Amino acid sequence: MPAGESAAAVEGSDSAPRPKTPDFAQRYRTFSFRLLGPRFEGSEGSEVLAERLKRAGMNFPPAMFNALLLMTALIAGAVTGVVALLLFRVVLHSAEWYLYVPLLAGVGVASVAGGFRFLVDSRIANRKDQLERELPFSLSELSVLASTGSSPIRLIRHMAQRDHDPALTATFREVAYKADVQGKDLITALAETAKESPSTSVRDTLWDLANMIHQGGNLDEYLRSKSDDVMRFKRLVQKEFIERLSTFLDMYVSLVLVGVLMIAVAAFLLNALGSTAAGLNANELLLLLTFGLVPVAVAMTIILVSVAYARSE
């Protein structure tokens, strides 16, 4: 083979697509599903969970989700138990270490189980917030396009090809996929996509679009009035968030600052009396307060404010 052809062959082989190596998360999901997934196939409540996972944008079956939850909970319980054993037996030399180890292991398992449920709820809420944040501007754009006399399917295809408002663009892209690739009529595609959306406002909008396409009506006028209604509701939500900040401030002062102060006073009293609380002396209680309770309380307050702010945008 000539040198030029050999070099071209080597270059062509380097530029050929190579199979993508699965990352750790994908391998972990596959391992958990193979080990525990068959136990959850067809389990009760799988249809409801499948709908929630779809609204959260998690593209895997309920059996895999339950297998991941159980596997991660078992690992978290084992790790938490070992850490608790080292902390209370080796570091703090607590006489009641055998009580703390199963307690904290159970807390680790419960935290993972609750964390998985919270993750789904959080993903649904985040998608809902993003959709509703983009909805007024997308409706305005749709109303302008509708005033030009474009057909409904052309409107959907145009909205699916945008490079902004990614959440609603993905929603319109899903409608276009159902209509153009799966061969469904536009009304059915709108209705099915609306059912899978986590936002009530987006669901109502898609269902109204389907009804107007089916029955006929002034699409431009509807889109303009719907955009105004959504914008008014958005302003109302932002006003409620400002009023809610005072509640968060009162909660932080009463629960965090006053609670920390009371625990610190209790620790000093224990030190003065030479007593213990649940096997912990004053120094150990203050260490737990400083490096455990205070950071957790502050982090929870920040999370609550961040979630409330995200939903008010």
Buried (B, 14 or more C-beta within 10 A) or exposed (E): EEEEEEEEEEEEEEEEEEEEEEEEEEEBBBBBBEEBBEEBEEEEEBEEBBEBBBBBBBEEBBBBBBBBBBBBBBBBBEEBBEBBBEBBBEEBEBEEBEEBBEBBBEBBBEBBBEBBEEBBEBBBBBBBBBBBBBBBBBBBBBBEBBEEEBEBBEBBBBBBEBEEBEBBBBBBBBBBBBBBEEEBBBBBBBBBBBEBBBBEBBBBBBBBBBBBBEEEEEBBEBBBEBBEEBBEBBEEEEEEBEEBEEEBEEEBEEEBEEBBEEBBEBBEEBBEEEEBBEBBBBEBBBBBBEEEBBEEBEEBBEEBBEBBEBBBE
